[in-house]
Each structure stands twice: as C-alpha cells, then as structure tokens.
Amino acid sequence: MKIHSTLYLCLTFPLVAQNYLEPLVLTATRSEIPLSEAAYSVESFGAEDFLENTVRTLPDALRYTPGVLVQKTAYGHGSPYIRGFTGRQNLLLVDGVRFNNSTFRGGPVQYWNTLDTFSLDRFELIRSQGSVLYGSDAAGGTLNAFTKSADFQNEQEGEVFSHGSAYYEYRSNGRGSHLGRLETQTGIGGKFGLHLGVSAKEFGDIEDSAVGLMRGTGYPEQAIDARIDYAIDTRTTLTFLHQNFNQDNVSRWHSTRDNPGWTHGSSYTLPGSFIARDIDQERSLSYLRFTHENDQADALIRRVTGTLSYQTSSETEFQIRTLTDLRRQSYEVDTLGLDLELESAVAGGALVYGVDYYHDSIDSTASRNRGSGFAFDITNRPVADDSSYDLFGAYAQYIRPIGEKWELTGGVRFTHASADLGKFYDSNTRMDHSASDSWDDVSASLRAIYKVDDKSMIFGGLSQAFRAPNLNDLSGNLTSRSGMNSTGSLEVEPEEFLTAELGYRENRERSGYSASIFYTHVSDVITGVPVVSGSGTTVTTNGSDGYVYGVELEGYWEIFPQWTLSGFAAWQEGRTETPAFIGGPEIDEYFSRLLPLSGSLALRWDHASMPVWIEGRLLASAEADRLSSGDRGDTQRIPVNGTPAYAVVSMRAGYNPTEKIQLTAAVENMLDDDYRLHGSGQNEPGVNAIIGAKYIW
C-alpha cells in the first residue's frame, strides 16, 4: 500500500499511551510519584496493556510509543531505537537491577527478548534520563521492568489467600504460533506472598503477501519465574526472586538462503547466502532485597533498600556458511550486583542517594569445522576469554519544591569502570594477549517542573549520560549487518551524551496530551568503521561529535461517552562525523536507522454496561531513506533506496463473559500489506488472526 506523505500529517496527530488513568511511576526519581509530577518523558505499561495489544515480546510492547523505532534483526530478536540510540546505549532494568552487561554489542541487539512479558506486572520507560540514577548506558532511554508478585499486602490481613490464572494464545499467521502461561499466588495477607509462573511459547514460521512463507523464522521459548515477599514487620520487607529464560534456534533469517530477497516498488533487498545462522540464548536472574521504610516526620532515613543480585547469561551462535565452513561461537557471563539506596528528607526536599556495584566474569570460546570436524578456533572468540569487568557508581539526587509552582531536581553520579581482558587473539602476533584499562566519569542532571495549573505543567532540563567501553567494544569479534565481520579495539574511549529537553503535559477530565522536543549531543561516538574502503571487516573506533533531535506528540480525547480517540506522532533528525575507513577522512552522514515521520491513530469503543471493547488502529510510517553508509551496505536488511513507507490497519476486541474469564481477539495487518520495520531482517507478518483466553481463579 502506498500513501502520499501529506496523508501522514493527517493521520498521526495527535496521539497517546495505552492507559488513560494516571499511574504512579518509580524509575524517574527512585521514589514513587504520580506520572504528572515526573520531570521527564515517561511511558507506563501494565500487564493488561500487554494482553489487549497482543504484545509478543518486550520490544514489541514499545511499538505504540513516540520516539521509539522497534527494529527486529530476527523474528525472535528485537531492539528498540529510543531517541536514536539502541543496544548498549539504552539501559534495561529488572525491578531496578541492572540487566545490561559488558558483552552487549553495538547496534540492534537481541538481549531484550530474553525477558518474558508474561512475567511482568508493568514497565516504565524514561526517555533521555541520563546516567545520574542508574549509571552507564542510559543515553536514549531507561526501561525498568517490574515483575509480578503475590501482592500480599493488599490481601485480607492474617487470612490465607490463593489465586492464579491460565492463559492461552493462538496466532494464525504462517504455520501458526501457540503461547501459554500458568501462574499462581498464595500466602497470608499482610505477612507473606509466593508467586510462581511458567511460560511456554512455540512460534511458527511467518509469511507475508510478497515474500511468502519465511522458512526458519519460527522458534521455541520457555521461561519460569518465582518470587517470595515476606514482611518482617509493618515497615520491613524481604524479597527473593528467581527467573530463568531459554530461547533456541532463532534464525538470523536475513543471512540465510531461506531469504530470497524482497522487492517493493523501487526498493529491494538482497538474498542471504549462509546455509544456516542460528542463535540460542539463556538467562537467569536471582536477587535478595531488603527494604525498610520509616514514615516518622523526624526520621533521618525515610527508606533504605539493599539488593544482592546474581545473573547468568549465555549465547551460542552457529553458522553454516558453506558445507566446508561451519562456525560456532559461545560465551557465558556471570554478574554479581550490589545496590544500596537511601532516601532522606533534607531542607524541605527529598534526597535519594546510594552506591551500586556490578562485576562480570566472562568465559568465551569458538570452534570451526572446515570439513574434518570441529576444532578450537583461537581467532574467532566472540569476546576476550577469562575476562572481568567492574562497574562502580555513587550517586545523589535532590528534589525540592520552590513555592507552589516550581520543582527542581538536581543530581550527580561518579562512575568507575574497569576491564581486565584475559585472552584475546592478536592478528599481528597470531597469539593470545591480555590487557586492562579503566575510566572515570562524573555525570550531572538538572531538571525543572513548572505547574501552569492543577491540570498542566511544563517540564525540561539537561541530562548527561556516559557509556564506558565494554568488553565487546574492546575485544568483540562478531558477524554483524549483512555478513560483515565486526571487531573491537583497545583504543576506544568513553562516549559522552548531553540531552536538552522541553515538554508540556496536560490531563483534563476527558482529554490529555503531551508534547516534547529534545536535542542530544554525543561526543566520541563508538562505532564500527571499515578497515579499508569497501572492506567487509569493521573495527570499533571513536568518531567525532554527533547529534540527534526530534519531536514527540501523544494524546487522547474522549469524543463521546464510550468513544476514545488516541495515538502518537514522532520524527527525528540526526547526523554524525565518522572516518570513512580507518585512517581515512571523516564523513558527515545521517545517524543510523533514524526514525522517519511515524505514528498511530486508534479509535476505541467501550460498552456502557458490559465488559466489551473494540478498537481499530492505524500504524503508519513515512519512507526511511535517510541512510548512513553502514545502512546502505546492510542490503539484506535495509532495502536499496530505503525502507518503503507503510500504513497498517488492525482491529482488536475484548469480552469478559464472567469475572473469571477474559477473551481477546485481534486481526493484525488486515489488508495483508507487505512491509518491514526499518532496519529489520525480515518483513512483518501478513494478515494475522490472534485469539486469547484467560481463566482466573
């Protein structure tokens, strides 16, 4: 389907988030506040939003968020570009525990898909928050995913409770997909609660009207999660959580011979060449948390939270490039974390302060089969073996009202990062070597709120972000883009970011909207640069300065009782200067995968007296033809002449016949258009019928 560019202006303004009731948010300040009092651009999504919008993965949950481009290298891998940044330049947290580790590579990554959305109670996305509260990597955005619990404190005091739910979802597209979830909660109200959950998903191969059946895009996935909350007394809570996730045989379909290429008008992608390229991922997280609150007016410390966490993550990539060139890369990361957070009332304001420390231990290996069996390959480890990485931070943020109209927020963080590379291959000496390095940083933030009246406010300020080179920057050795070899360098220096933002937020009785503009300046961009002009190998290096700026709009309007119009619109521009090749001249070019003019418009009807709703939605994007040199060379994913514009129509509905049964249905891409999210490795599914049923006891 082709749409004239002027039509986008008519269809994508103004728009909104999923939930019109104002939620409480935690991530913006590390203290629970109403969303309307946050001095940042914030999105909050709950478990019901995931079900109603038929969310398949965590990145998918951001598809209706202004300023976010959801890129999918594979059907089972997704990476949001938040205000122009992705991968290791965005920070993911789970209940405030740092999810990012030192092996995260540049560009779009797959790691966010290892968090099961069925296990989440809600999440919060803070755009351009900076590094003060959560440390390195928080350049584009910080997403904090909050896990489900038994919610024992809202049960009848002293009474035994037990409840749970079972959910099943079927997706018709291609060979069909089956998703299931079983969870239960039990405990004693006000005393303790136990939550247990298990998810199993079998995704089938997808198809669209142009490419047809995309063989190999399906994959299996399993996850378990458990959480115990225990009240030591009315002020003190102990929490233990464990979750495990496993994903197998996710095909980088664009690289393989199953990809025949795609033509859409004057745009086209090239077919893949590998026989197979599959990735397995497994991740676990366990933490023990102590929380004590003191609500006495004269309390020196109002709240203290201590968290000890342990995470493991592993990845194996298997490539069959030819019948006589088979490669296997794998690594495992063990992460020990310690967080201590305190809050005190100081001089009429609130001071949040603390320290955090994360230690990564990494094992890495590779093997290759040239026709006579697999043997260890010293030249091809994905990152340096027998390595470690340490990240320490100390921070403080102070929030203080000034009169009745103003509120100021100021903060500062000190960061120390150090890397110890145990064994990495040096192509010059053809031997293993070791190395170490460290970096220090001080980042600050100053934000303000001006309350125009009790329904509207202006917010904005400056936020610094910092990203120290990680082990992948220093020693990475991976296949990227369309079969290009990407290697690290010991010479890279930290990236530094400064974001200025100005926004307006208003919530009336029957309407609400927000608008924001931002400008991010980045120094010493860490990027991959060809070894020589036209080379198939890139080396990580620092470019010069760059910038990204953009506009984001969202809103909702209750046109009539029962009828609500909502949606969003966004657009970005950005450029950077990077060497054309190592030692070559610098070139001024677009940021990679810039968000084109894009947005969505939804009309929802809710029955006046019955639990029934129906929603129609248009999701649209202009042509993405502002390409970097790397984008232009990524021809298996990004079409020559740019990613075509699209406009996709979907319908969703829900009905709760009883208090215990919830039914949902959807038809996505009703017109069976062939389209691709910019930068992705395959087209999105064609027409796709989805049915879901949840039973609650």
Secondary structure, 3 states (H helix, E strand, C coil): CCCCHHHHHHHCCCCCCCCCCCCEECCCCCCCEEHHHCCCEEEEEEHHHHHHCCCCCCHHHHCCCCCEEEEEEECCEEEEEECCECHHHCEEEECCEECCCCCCCCCCCCHHHHCCHHHEEEEEEEECCCCCCCCCCCCCEEEEEEECCCCHHHCCCCCEEEEEEEEEEEECCCCCEEEEEEEEEEEECCCEEEEEEEEEEEECCEEECCCEEECCCCEEEEEEEEEEEEEEECCEEEEEEEEEEEEEEEECHHHECCCCCEEECCEEECCCCECEEEEEEEEEEEEEEEEEECCCCCCCCCEEEEEEEEEEEEEEEEEEEECCEEEEEEEEEEEEEEEEEEEEEECCEEEEEEEEEEEEEEEEEEEEECCCCEEECCCCCCCCECEEEEEEEEEEEEEEEECCCEEEEEEEEEEEEEEEEEEEEECCCCEEEEEEEEEEEEEEEEEEEEEEECCEEEEEEEEEEEECCCHHHHHCEEEECCCEEEECCCCCCCEEEEEEEEEEEEECCCEEEEEEEEEEEEECCEEEEECCCCCCEEEEEECCCEEEEEEEEEEEEEEECCEEEEEEEEEEEEEEEEECCCCCCEEEEECCCCCCCEEEEEEEEECCCCCEEEEEEEEEECCECCCCHHHHHCCCCCCECCECCEEEEEEEEEEEEECCEEEEEEEECCCCCCCCCCCCCCCCCCCEEEEEEEEEC
